[in-house]
Amino acid sequence: MSSVRGKVAVVTGAGSGIGRQLALELARRGARLAVSDVDETGLAETVAQVKALGAEVQGAALDVGDRAAVLDYADTVAAQFGVVHQIYNNAGIAGGGQTVLDAEWELYDRTLAVNLFGVINGTKAFLPHLIDSGDGQVVNVSSLNGFMAQPTLSAYCASKFGVRGFTEALRTEMIAGRHPVRVTVVHPGGGKTGIASAALKEAEARGIEPTAEQRERVRVYNEKLLKMPADQAARIIVDGVEAGKPRVLVGNDAKLVDRLVRLLPRLYPKLIVDFERRRLAR
């Protein structure tokens, strides 16, 4: 067991959802925090809530897809706190809603920039500081779509499968190099984070009008699938970190899908398509 009390923890994507709740959970357990997000309004609210818990916190606007900005941010955090123990690479976007045939290249560019390269940027920027701390931890948030593919989510799945592979490779390197850094990959299931609705807003902001089917898909996801409260997900994640788990499955849906994919690798794509058709037909 390794307590987060007294540790300096960095959380990206902390302006809402799991990121905000991770910051609050870490604050309750006695961590010192550096939090960031592109949403400055949401970030300010998170900072205020963390301060209300009596925790030390630094907030900064940050686009994790901007490599130079992330590198500068890592140096700034290390200079302010003097040490960095943990990085929670949580920032992400939905990046879905269109088939491979219909999707614009921009969808892949932006989704991979945030969801995959944001994780890589954060890891590489902070890793030397984590090693220097003598008690480091990298926590990279993937998804159940990091081991299960779904239609119209090719960009998102590619990014989250990538996070899983990158994180597991990093773990082998930390073991091989005998570095004092534990590595955890997190696979959340359906949580009440607002990510599905945010995907529609992002598409509209890019001038893409969502179809009726896409809007219905988001409605079904929000009402029937995305059910776990973000604060519960955050507790599960931090419990896993403190327990030293290399892999954290968040929610019974993530655990079930993990088993399904392992047991029925050839059959599961058809099962997923059939399941979505039934859900949308209700």
Secondary structure, 3 states (H helix, E strand, C coil): CCCCCCCEEEECCCCCHHHHHHHHHHHHCCCEEEEEECCHHHHHHHHHHHHHCCCCEEEEECCCCCHHHHHHHHHHHHHHHCCCCEEEECCCCCCCCCCCCCCCHHHHHHHHHHHHHHHHHHHHHHHHHHHHHCCEEEEEECCHHHCCCCCCCHHHHHHHHHHHHHHHHHHHHHHHCCCCEEEEEEEECCEECCHHHHHHHHHHHCCCCCCHHHHHHHHHHHHHHCCEEHHHHHHHHHHHHHCCCCEEEECHHHHHHHHHHHHCCCCHHHHHHHHHHHHHHC
